[in-house]
Structure formats: structure tokens, C-alpha cells
Amino acid sequence: MHLAYPAVLAVLLFCVGLYGVLARRNAILVLMAVELMLNAVNINLVAFDVWLRDTLHAGQALTLFTIAIAAAEIGIGLAIVLLVHRNRGSSDIDGLRDLRESDGPAAGGGGPREEKSPAPATDNDAESGSDRQVKSPAAGRRHA
């Protein structure tokens, strides 16, 4: 068998996977597209291993390693997708942009920032004669 047949199949699989990653909005479909791309790489590894007649079968060993990495990636990826779907009700990738932390208006946050708590009193405040009374929030409530 010629090397061109598995190479063309791998290119087609990789292109379909690349299209799936770029065009899909569902996180599960994106993970499946990544798996297609990894399978295209595996086909190339095995095809070149057979074509080169490698006595160590390095291409097949790397293929097994890639399959193990892909299984771990799918396990972690599906756990993240299920957690996001449970919290948000959708596994839409565009909705995941809301999870990033904003550093202010320049990062797209634009919302009101949380006020920092005042610094704790030091010994210098007591020596300067400032007698401030600290009221707790419960002190101002009336009991009915």
C-alpha cells in the first residue's frame, strides 16, 4: 500500500477536526473535533512507522502514548463541560467568556469595583488621642 492513502485520509480527518474546532459553539462537539485531529496524527504515526520499516516501532509506541493522553484529556474535558453545564444550563463556548476575571474597565469588566476594607487601627492611632468608637452593624438595629 502506498503512503499517500493514509496520508490523504489523515489530512481529511485533520481538516474536518479543524473545521469542527473553529466553527462549533458546543463544547462537546469541540472536544470531539479535537479527538478527530488526534486520530489523524495517530494514522500518520502508524503509516510512517510501516513505511520506514522501523524495527523499534516508535510510531506505534507514540500512537499508544497519544491515545492515553487523549483519554485523559477527554476525561478532564468532559468533567469541566458537565460542571459548566450544571452551573450555567448550557455548554456554549461563548458563555465561558464570562468566567474570566476582569482587571477593570480596560479588560471589559466596566462594573463597579469592590471597595477595599479600611486599614486596621495601629498603636499610633491610640497614642494620638483619637478615641473612635467602632460600632458593629448589629448595634444600630432595634429589637422588636
Buried (B, 14 or more C-beta within 10 A) or exposed (E): EEEEEBBEBBEEBBEEBBEBBEEBEBBBBBBBBBBBBBBBBBBBBBBBBBBEEEEEBEBBEBBEEBEEEBEEBBEEBEEBBEEBBEEEEBBBBEBBEEEEEEEEEEEEEEEEEEEEEEEEEEEEEEEEEEEEEEEEEEEEEEEE
